[in-house]
Amino acid sequence: MAIVYHADDYGITLAQARAILALSSACDGAGALQSVSAFANSPAFEDAAALAMPHVSSGALRAGVHVNLVEGPCLSDPATVPTLVNERGMFKHDFVGLWRASHGPQADAFRAQVRRECAAQIARFVEAFPEERLRLRADSHQHPHAIPAVFDALLDAVRDCGCALSQLRMPVEAVGPHVRHGGIGRLASANLAKDALLWWLSRENWAKVPAGCATPAFCGVVLSSSMDRLDDATLEALAARAAREERDLEVLFHPVSVPVEECLDPQNAPFAHACASPGRDAEANWLQRR
Protein backbone atom coordinates (compact mmCIF):
# COMPACT_ATOMS: atom_id res chain seq x y z
CA MET A 1 0.00 0.00 0.00
CA ALA A 2 1.30 3.47 -0.87
CA ILE A 3 0.80 7.14 -0.12
CA VAL A 4 0.08 8.96 -3.37
CA TYR A 5 0.52 12.75 -3.37
CA HIS A 6 -1.96 14.14 -5.86
CA ALA A 7 -2.74 17.56 -7.37
CA ASP A 8 -6.20 18.50 -8.60
CA ASP A 9 -6.94 21.36 -11.03
CA TYR A 10 -4.02 20.63 -13.37
CA GLY A 11 -4.00 22.75 -16.51
CA ILE A 12 -5.83 25.97 -15.63
CA THR A 13 -3.00 27.69 -17.48
CA LEU A 14 0.13 26.32 -19.10
CA ALA A 15 2.28 28.16 -16.55
CA GLN A 16 0.35 26.57 -13.70
CA ALA A 17 0.70 23.12 -15.30
CA ARG A 18 4.43 23.61 -15.66
CA ALA A 19 4.73 24.72 -12.02
CA ILE A 20 2.74 21.69 -10.82
CA LEU A 21 4.98 19.25 -12.69
CA ALA A 22 7.99 20.99 -11.14
CA LEU A 23 6.72 19.66 -7.77
CA SER A 24 7.53 16.09 -8.85
CA SER A 25 11.02 14.63 -8.63
CA ALA A 26 9.78 11.92 -11.02
CA CYS A 27 9.07 14.61 -13.63
CA ASP A 28 12.47 16.31 -13.49
CA GLY A 29 11.36 18.64 -10.72
CA ALA A 30 11.78 18.58 -6.95
CA GLY A 31 9.06 17.32 -4.67
CA ALA A 32 6.73 14.50 -3.71
CA LEU A 33 3.99 14.91 -6.31
CA GLN A 34 3.10 11.66 -8.11
CA SER A 35 -0.32 12.21 -9.64
CA VAL A 36 -2.52 14.88 -11.23
CA SER A 37 -6.07 15.22 -12.46
CA ALA A 38 -6.65 17.61 -15.33
CA PHE A 39 -9.36 20.08 -16.28
CA ALA A 40 -10.43 18.88 -19.72
CA ASN A 41 -12.64 21.99 -20.02
CA SER A 42 -9.70 24.37 -19.63
CA PRO A 43 -8.65 26.39 -22.70
CA ALA A 44 -5.08 25.36 -21.80
CA PHE A 45 -5.84 21.65 -21.62
CA GLU A 46 -4.22 20.53 -24.86
CA ASP A 47 -0.94 22.30 -24.12
CA ALA A 48 -0.96 21.15 -20.50
CA ALA A 49 -1.69 17.56 -21.59
CA ALA A 50 1.19 17.64 -24.07
CA LEU A 51 3.47 18.83 -21.27
CA ALA A 52 2.46 15.91 -19.04
CA MET A 53 2.27 13.22 -21.73
CA PRO A 54 5.93 12.08 -21.68
CA HIS A 55 5.79 11.59 -17.92
CA VAL A 56 2.45 9.77 -18.08
CA SER A 57 3.60 7.49 -20.90
CA SER A 58 6.78 6.59 -19.02
CA GLY A 59 4.83 5.74 -15.87
CA ALA A 60 6.50 8.49 -13.84
CA LEU A 61 3.21 10.35 -13.37
CA ARG A 62 -0.38 9.21 -12.88
CA ALA A 63 -3.00 11.29 -14.69
CA GLY A 64 -6.77 11.38 -14.45
CA VAL A 65 -9.72 13.42 -15.58
CA HIS A 66 -10.94 16.11 -13.19
CA VAL A 67 -14.59 16.27 -14.19
CA ASN A 68 -15.74 19.86 -13.80
CA LEU A 69 -19.40 20.85 -13.48
CA VAL A 70 -19.02 23.96 -11.33
CA GLU A 71 -16.50 26.33 -12.89
CA GLY A 72 -15.60 27.61 -16.33
CA PRO A 73 -16.94 26.69 -19.78
CA CYS A 74 -18.82 23.55 -20.68
CA LEU A 75 -17.49 21.40 -23.53
CA SER A 76 -20.95 20.45 -24.75
CA ASP A 77 -23.00 22.80 -26.88
CA PRO A 78 -24.43 25.11 -24.18
CA ALA A 79 -27.87 24.78 -25.74
CA THR A 80 -27.84 21.07 -24.87
CA VAL A 81 -27.00 21.54 -21.17
CA PRO A 82 -29.19 24.49 -20.08
CA THR A 83 -29.67 23.23 -16.52
CA LEU A 84 -25.89 23.38 -15.99
CA VAL A 85 -24.79 26.66 -17.58
CA ASN A 86 -25.64 30.35 -17.70
CA GLU A 87 -26.09 32.61 -20.71
CA ARG A 88 -22.29 32.79 -21.14
CA GLY A 89 -21.98 29.01 -21.41
CA MET A 90 -20.29 28.91 -18.00
CA PHE A 91 -21.24 26.49 -15.25
CA LYS A 92 -23.68 28.20 -12.90
CA HIS A 93 -24.03 25.83 -9.93
CA ASP A 94 -21.86 25.13 -6.93
CA PHE A 95 -22.05 21.78 -5.13
CA VAL A 96 -25.30 22.63 -3.33
CA GLY A 97 -26.83 23.97 -6.53
CA LEU A 98 -26.05 20.70 -8.33
CA TRP A 99 -27.55 18.70 -5.47
CA ARG A 100 -30.75 20.78 -5.65
CA ALA A 101 -30.89 20.45 -9.45
CA SER A 102 -30.67 16.66 -9.10
CA HIS A 103 -34.11 16.62 -7.43
CA GLY A 104 -37.60 17.57 -8.52
CA PRO A 105 -39.22 17.75 -11.95
CA GLN A 106 -35.96 18.56 -13.73
CA ALA A 107 -34.09 15.55 -12.30
CA ASP A 108 -34.20 13.43 -15.47
CA ALA A 109 -33.06 16.32 -17.68
CA PHE A 110 -30.34 17.16 -15.18
CA ARG A 111 -28.94 13.65 -15.17
CA ALA A 112 -29.00 13.44 -18.97
CA GLN A 113 -27.17 16.75 -19.28
CA VAL A 114 -24.57 15.81 -16.66
CA ARG A 115 -24.00 12.57 -18.57
CA ARG A 116 -23.53 14.50 -21.82
CA GLU A 117 -21.05 16.94 -20.30
CA CYS A 118 -19.09 14.28 -18.42
CA ALA A 119 -18.78 12.31 -21.65
CA ALA A 120 -17.50 15.37 -23.49
CA GLN A 121 -14.83 15.96 -20.87
CA ILE A 122 -13.80 12.30 -20.68
CA ALA A 123 -13.61 12.09 -24.47
CA ARG A 124 -11.31 15.10 -24.62
CA PHE A 125 -9.13 13.65 -21.89
CA VAL A 126 -8.69 10.24 -23.53
CA GLU A 127 -8.06 11.87 -26.90
CA ALA A 128 -5.04 13.55 -25.29
CA PHE A 129 -4.10 10.46 -23.23
CA PRO A 130 -5.23 7.48 -25.33
CA GLU A 131 -3.34 4.99 -23.17
CA GLU A 132 -5.65 5.92 -20.29
CA ARG A 133 -8.87 4.83 -22.02
CA LEU A 134 -8.91 1.40 -20.38
CA ARG A 135 -7.34 2.50 -17.11
CA LEU A 136 -9.19 5.75 -16.55
CA ARG A 137 -8.76 7.58 -13.26
CA ALA A 138 -11.59 9.93 -12.42
CA ASP A 139 -12.56 12.46 -9.78
CA SER A 140 -14.46 15.76 -9.84
CA HIS A 141 -13.92 19.42 -9.06
CA GLN A 142 -15.40 20.11 -5.61
CA HIS A 143 -16.50 16.42 -5.46
CA PRO A 144 -20.07 16.67 -6.88
CA HIS A 145 -19.82 13.08 -8.10
CA ALA A 146 -20.66 12.19 -4.50
CA ILE A 147 -24.21 13.31 -5.38
CA PRO A 148 -25.91 10.03 -6.41
CA ALA A 149 -27.44 11.39 -9.64
CA VAL A 150 -24.09 12.82 -10.70
CA PHE A 151 -22.34 9.58 -9.73
CA ASP A 152 -24.72 7.57 -11.90
CA ALA A 153 -24.34 9.99 -14.82
CA LEU A 154 -20.56 9.85 -14.55
CA LEU A 155 -20.55 6.05 -14.71
CA ASP A 156 -22.87 6.19 -17.73
CA ALA A 157 -20.52 8.67 -19.40
CA VAL A 158 -17.50 6.43 -18.78
CA ARG A 159 -19.34 3.62 -20.58
CA ASP A 160 -20.48 5.96 -23.36
CA CYS A 161 -16.82 6.77 -24.06
CA GLY A 162 -15.79 3.11 -24.16
CA CYS A 163 -13.59 3.55 -21.10
CA ALA A 164 -12.89 1.35 -18.11
CA LEU A 165 -12.29 2.85 -14.70
CA SER A 166 -9.15 1.82 -12.86
CA GLN A 167 -9.56 4.34 -10.05
CA LEU A 168 -12.42 6.45 -8.75
CA ARG A 169 -12.16 8.87 -5.88
CA MET A 170 -14.62 8.36 -3.05
CA PRO A 171 -14.11 11.68 -1.22
CA VAL A 172 -14.76 10.54 2.35
CA GLU A 173 -12.04 11.20 4.91
CA ALA A 174 -11.51 9.71 8.36
CA VAL A 175 -11.60 12.46 11.00
CA GLY A 176 -10.22 10.39 13.88
CA PRO A 177 -6.52 10.66 12.95
CA HIS A 178 -6.82 14.43 12.68
CA VAL A 179 -8.46 14.68 16.08
CA ARG A 180 -5.96 12.36 17.78
CA HIS A 181 -2.82 13.82 16.29
CA GLY A 182 -3.61 17.29 15.00
CA GLY A 183 -6.17 18.54 17.45
CA ILE A 184 -9.83 19.29 16.78
CA GLY A 185 -9.19 23.00 17.29
CA ARG A 186 -7.42 23.40 13.97
CA LEU A 187 -10.19 21.83 11.92
CA ALA A 188 -12.54 24.25 10.20
CA SER A 189 -16.16 23.50 11.05
CA ALA A 190 -17.13 24.03 7.39
CA ASN A 191 -14.68 21.33 6.31
CA LEU A 192 -15.97 18.91 8.93
CA ALA A 193 -19.53 19.56 7.77
CA LYS A 194 -18.47 19.00 4.15
CA ASP A 195 -16.79 15.72 5.03
CA ALA A 196 -19.94 14.57 6.83
CA LEU A 197 -22.11 15.57 3.87
CA LEU A 198 -19.86 13.74 1.42
CA TRP A 199 -20.02 10.63 3.61
CA TRP A 200 -23.81 10.80 3.80
CA LEU A 201 -24.26 11.33 0.05
CA SER A 202 -21.72 8.64 -0.87
CA ARG A 203 -23.36 5.83 1.09
CA GLU A 204 -25.36 4.46 -1.82
CA ASN A 205 -22.55 4.98 -4.34
CA TRP A 206 -20.15 2.39 -2.96
CA ALA A 207 -22.19 -0.54 -4.26
CA LYS A 208 -22.11 0.93 -7.79
CA VAL A 209 -18.31 1.12 -8.12
CA PRO A 210 -17.35 -1.09 -11.08
CA ALA A 211 -15.54 -4.34 -10.38
CA GLY A 212 -11.78 -3.95 -10.50
CA CYS A 213 -11.91 -0.19 -9.88
CA ALA A 214 -9.73 0.97 -6.99
CA THR A 215 -11.10 3.43 -4.43
CA PRO A 216 -8.11 4.68 -2.42
CA ALA A 217 -8.47 5.98 1.09
CA PHE A 218 -8.61 9.74 0.98
CA CYS A 219 -7.17 12.82 2.66
CA GLY A 220 -7.96 16.32 1.44
CA VAL A 221 -11.31 17.57 2.74
CA VAL A 222 -10.72 18.05 6.46
CA LEU A 223 -7.79 20.42 5.82
CA SER A 224 -9.07 21.68 2.48
CA SER A 225 -7.32 24.93 1.47
CA SER A 226 -4.80 24.35 4.28
CA MET A 227 -3.14 21.07 3.36
CA ASP A 228 0.24 22.61 4.18
CA ARG A 229 -0.82 22.10 7.80
CA LEU A 230 -0.89 18.32 7.44
CA ASP A 231 1.61 16.94 9.96
CA ASP A 232 3.56 13.70 9.85
CA ALA A 233 1.73 12.07 12.77
CA THR A 234 -1.68 12.57 11.17
CA LEU A 235 -0.41 11.44 7.78
CA GLU A 236 1.11 8.30 9.26
CA ALA A 237 -2.12 7.49 11.11
CA LEU A 238 -4.17 7.92 7.93
CA ALA A 239 -1.70 5.74 6.01
CA ALA A 240 -1.82 3.04 8.69
CA ARG A 241 -5.60 3.03 8.56
CA ALA A 242 -5.51 2.72 4.78
CA ALA A 243 -3.01 -0.15 5.00
CA ARG A 244 -5.29 -2.05 7.34
CA GLU A 245 -8.00 -1.71 4.68
CA GLU A 246 -5.48 -2.79 2.00
CA ARG A 247 -5.90 0.48 0.14
CA ASP A 248 -3.57 3.20 -1.06
CA LEU A 249 -3.95 6.64 0.51
CA GLU A 250 -4.55 9.53 -1.90
CA VAL A 251 -3.44 12.84 -0.36
CA LEU A 252 -5.06 15.69 -2.26
CA PHE A 253 -3.50 19.12 -2.80
CA HIS A 254 -4.48 22.17 -4.85
CA PRO A 255 -1.02 23.60 -5.48
CA VAL A 256 0.04 26.74 -7.37
CA SER A 257 -2.11 29.85 -7.41
CA VAL A 258 -3.35 31.43 -10.64
CA PRO A 259 -4.22 35.14 -11.02
CA VAL A 260 -7.95 35.78 -10.86
CA GLU A 261 -8.06 37.07 -14.41
CA GLU A 262 -6.53 33.80 -15.68
CA CYS A 263 -8.91 31.46 -13.84
CA LEU A 264 -11.47 29.40 -15.74
CA ASP A 265 -14.20 31.97 -15.08
CA PRO A 266 -13.01 35.24 -13.49
CA GLN A 267 -16.64 36.31 -13.06
CA ASN A 268 -17.31 33.35 -10.77
CA ALA A 269 -15.88 35.15 -7.76
CA PRO A 270 -15.86 32.37 -5.11
CA PHE A 271 -14.01 29.92 -7.35
CA ALA A 272 -11.74 32.54 -8.93
CA HIS A 273 -10.58 33.83 -5.55
CA ALA A 274 -10.01 30.28 -4.32
CA CYS A 275 -7.94 29.63 -7.45
CA ALA A 276 -5.83 32.73 -6.71
CA SER A 277 -5.41 31.98 -3.00
CA PRO A 278 -1.87 32.15 -1.60
CA GLY A 279 -2.76 28.98 0.27
CA ARG A 280 -2.20 27.15 -3.00
CA ASP A 281 1.39 28.29 -3.04
CA ALA A 282 1.79 27.17 0.58
CA GLU A 283 0.57 23.71 -0.47
CA ALA A 284 3.07 23.73 -3.34
CA ASN A 285 5.85 24.52 -0.88
CA TRP A 286 4.76 21.60 1.33
CA LEU A 287 5.01 19.21 -1.60
CA GLN A 288 8.36 20.62 -2.66
CA ARG A 289 9.83 20.04 0.79
CA ARG A 290 8.83 16.35 0.98
Buried (B, 14 or more C-beta within 10 A) or exposed (E): BEBBBBBBBBBBBBBBBBBBBBBBBBBEBBBBBBBBBBBBBBBBBBBBBEBBBEBBEEEBBBBBBBBBBBBBBBBBEBEBBEBBBBEEBBBBBBBEBBBEBBEEEBEEEBBBBBBBBBBBBBBBBBEBBEEBBEBBBBBBBBBBBBBBBBBBBBBBBBEBBEBBBBBBBBBBBBBEBBBEBBEEEEBEEEBBEBBEBBBEBBEEBEEEBEEEBBBBBBBBBBBBBBBBBBBEEBBEBBBEBBBEEEBBBBBBBBBBBBEBEBBBBBEBEEBBEBBBBEBBBBBBEBBBEE
